[in-house]
């Protein structure tokens, strides 16, 4: 497929500096209103689960506590979300539910039984920092409904910081991956804590990762994660290109954090906790991907892309093509070249649509 066509499939919007966070959100929402409206209309979890729950009086304390905590902690990001709703012409409630879906879904009636299906975002990462290569390779996996509902935001803030973020339509940047002008980048993996591990009304993961886009250093990013007061845990692959460091950080509610420094031994992360001791749900999909990755070489960029393109297991492949989950794209961060590349299609075939410099 031609690079120009691939780029049209994933549009980029440059925004800022703006007079306010709300204005920045408004411009993003206005620019991608067609994608945001389409996603809202077609998102079955939003339409069939979250919106009916939000209209129930029993849901109001949870929505109020999430709103109060996140608006109080991150007023600018809250305003970005509201501005995106205004610019796109969808309701603030709909975008609130999209941005906090992982913090709300566990509290739906009978959620414990259906949570694995409701929270079915899966990503795979292979990380390496050896003497010959320092690379993060990431499959961005999501529900098939998100195909065609993502875009890139290149934002410049009033303080001079800038960031580039792969963004799901209607969500604040970014629940996927991104980098900033301080040489910091990240990719993300969801993890499946049980209901008792989730704190009602804490900080949302989208707001935590939005804050990482403004980290000034790796230490600053780690401090943000240690003090984030998150409602639900997550896995963060932090990249410091200037100091050639990669760390995997697993978090859980009540500010529990475990940090793994990546070295010459390849480190694969799917959607299970690897080193933080947390009571988690069993996820056969992730377990099978981990087992398959352990049998494959990952000593070079070619090896790593081949691993992420593996589909040997028909039921639980690393590279996903439906019917429920789909690999939207692959992000390749090369710390020595200081680049982030976006690959569409199977990463083994290397159809690169975008290459960004990380400085």
N, C-alpha and C positions, 0 to 999 in steps of 0.2 A: 504494500500500500504506500502511496506517495506521502512524503513527510508533510507536505502542505495539507493533505486531506486529514492526516492524523492530528495535526495542530488544530484544524477546524473542529475535530471531534472533542477536543479539550481546549476550550477557549480561555484566554488570559485577559484579565482586566487589571489595568494599572490605576491605582487610586491614591489620592493624597498628595501633599498634606491637606487635611480638611480642618474646618473650623472647630469641629467637635466629633466625638466618636459616633454620635447619632447620625451626623451627616455622612460619615464614611459608610456606616451600615446602610443608610438610605441609598447611596450611590451603588453599592454592591447589589442591593435588592432590586433597584430599578434596572440595572444592567442585565441581571439574570432572572427577571421576573417570570419569563416564560418557563424556565427550568424549575424555579421554586414552586410556581403554581402547579406545574405538571407533577412534581414529586408529591406535593401535599394531596392532590386529588387521587393519586394512584397508590399511596403508601397504605397498605392494608393494615399494618399494625397501628398506624395513626388513626385511620378511619374506623376500624373495627374494635380496637382495644383502648387506645389512649383517650380519644375524644369522648366516647361514652363514659369512661371512668371519670374524666375531668368534669363532666356535667353532674356527677353524683355528689351530693353534699358531703359524703364521707371522704371524698378526695380533697376537699378544700383545705384542711389543716396541712396536708403534705405540700400542696402547691404553694400555700402561703409561706411555709417554712423554707422551702427551696428558694422562693422568690426573695424573701427577706435576707437569707444568708448570702446568696450570690450577688444580689444588688448591693448589699452592704459591703461585701469584700471586694467586688470588682465592678464598681459603678460604670466605668467606661465600657467594659465588655457587655454589660447589661444593656447600655444604651445602643451599642452596635447591633445587638440582637433586635431591639425594638425598632431601630432605624431600618434594618433589613426587612422587617415585617411591613413597615410603612411603604418602603420603596417598591416592594414586590406586590403589594395589594392583598396580602393574606393577613389573617388575624394574628395578633401578638400571642394569643393562646396556642394557636397551631405551631408557631415557631418555638414557643417555650416547650411544648411537648416533644418536638423533634430534638431540641438541644438537650433536654433532660430525660430522654426516653430511658436511658440505662438507670437513672436514679428513681424513676417512677414505676417501671415495669415490675420490679420485685414486690411492689405493694398492691398490685392488682389482685382481686379475689382469685384464689386457686393458682396464684402465680408460681408457687414452688414446683408444682407438677409440670407447668408449661414453660418455665423460665428458659431452659436450654433452647427451645424453638423461638421464643420471643426475642432473645438476645443473641441472635445467630450471626453476629459479625465475626468473621474469622480472618486473621492475617498470619503470614509466616515470614520470619526473618532469619537470615543467616549472616553472622557477624564474624569478622576476622581482623586481627591487628598483629600481623607477623612482621618480620624484618623485610619481607618482599612485597607485602600487600596489606593495605588497610582499607577494608571495604565493608559497607552495609548494603545488603540486598534485601528488598522488602516486597512481598506480594500484598497489594491492597485488595483484600477480599471483602465482599459485602453481598447483601441480598441482590438477586438479579434485577430487582426493581430500581436499583440505583444506577444501572447502566444508562449512560446518557444524561445523568443528573449530577454531574460534578464539574468543577471548573477551577482555574488557578487564580488566586488573588495575589497581586504584587502591590503591597501597601507601603507608603512612606508616611511616617508619623511626624508630628510637629517637632519632636525632639531630635529628629535626624535619623532615628533608627528606621530600618526598612526590613520587610520580611516577604517571603514568597511561600504560599501555602496551598496545597491541594485541598479543596473544600467541597463538602457535600452540600447540595442545593438547600438553602434555608438555614444552614448551621453556621455558626461563627467559625472562622479559621482557627485551628484545624483539628478535626478528629482523626486525621490520617497521617500526613507527614508535611514537613516544611523546614525552612532554614531562615536565618536572619543575617544582618550585616555585621554581627560580631563573630561570625564563623561558627555559629552553633546551629546544629540541625537535629531533627528527631524523626523517628518512626514510632508507631504504636502497635501494641497487641492487646486485645481485650482478654480478660481472665475471668473465670467463673466462680466467684465466692458464693457460698451458700447464703441463704436469707439472713441467718443470724450474724453474718459478718458485715452486713450492710447497715449503715447509719442513716436513719430517716432525716431528710432535710439538711444534708451536708453540702459541700461544694461539688458542683458538677464537673465531670471529667472534661467536657468541652471547654469549660472555663479554665481548668488547670492547664490544658494544652495550649489554649490561647495565651495564657500568661507565659508559657515557655517560649513563645515566639518573641518575647521581649527580654529574655535572659541575656545578661551582659557577659557571662562566662559560664563555664561548666560548673564551677562552684556555686554560682548564683542559681543555675538551673536545679542543682541538687538541693539547695536550700529551699527553693520554691516547692519542691516535691515533699521535703521533710515536714513542711509546715502548712500543707495545703488543706488539711481538714476535709478530705474527700469523703463523699458518701459511699462510693464504691471503688474498689481497687482497680489497678491498671498496670500494664507493663510498658515502660518507656525505654527506648533505645536512643541514648543521647550521644551526639557526635560533636567533638571539638576538633575541627580540621586544623586549627592553628597549632595545637599541641599534639596532634595525631593520637587522640584518645577516643575510645568507644567504651561506654558503660551501659549495662542493662540494669534498670532500676525497677524493681517490683514494689508496688505499694498496696496498702489495704487501708480500710477505715481506721480511725483513731491514730492516724499518723504513723502507721507501721511501715517501715521502709527497709529494703535489702538491696545492696549495691554489689554488682558483679562486674569487675574490670575485665574486659575482653582482651585476650592476648593471642598467642600463636595457635592455640587450639580453637578450631571453629566452634561457634556457639549458635545453636539453633533454638529459636523460640517460636512456639505456636500460640495456643490459647489456654495453657495451663501454667500455674505457678511452677517455677523451676527451683527457686532457692529461698523464697519467703514462706515461712510455715503458716499457712492459712487453710482453714477448712474450706474445701472447694468441691464443686460438683464434678462428677465424672464426665469427661468429654471424649468419647471414642474417636471423634474426628481428629482432635488434636493429638491424642495418644498414637493413632496410626500414622499421622504425619511425622511425629517425632521419631517413631521407630523407623520409618522409611528414610528419613534424613540421616539417621545414625549409620545407615548402611552405605551412604554415598560420600564420595570425596568432596571436600570443600576447601581446597588449598589454593585456589586461584579464582579470578573473576569468572572465567569460563566455567569452572566447576560449580561455582555458586549459582550462576544463572541456569545451568543445567539442572541443578537440584530444585530450584524454584519452578522450573518448567516440567518437573516430573509428574506424570499422570499414570504411573504403573498400577496403583490401586484404583480400580474403577469406582468404588464406593466412596473412598476418602482420599482423593488425589491431593497433592500439594498444589498443583496448578488446577484451578477450578473453572469449569465451563457450564455449570448448571446441574440439574434444573433449578436448584434453590439458591446456591451460592455461586458467585462468579468472581474471578480475578479481574478487577477493573483495569489494573495496570501494575507495572513493577517499577519501583524506584531503586536506582543504583547510586549510592554515594561513594565516591572514590576520594579518600582523604588526601592521597598524594597528588592527584590531579586537581583537587579542590573543586569537584564538580558534582552536581546531582543531575542524573539523566532519568527520563521517564520513558519506559518501554511499553508499547501496546502489543497485545497478542502474547503468545508464548515467549517468555524471555530467552529461551534457547535460540530463537530466531532473530532476536536483536533488532526489532523495528522501533528505533528511537525517534520519538516525536519532539522532545525538548531536551536541551542541555543547558543547565544554569551554572554559572560560576559562583562558588561560595568563598567569600573573602572575609 
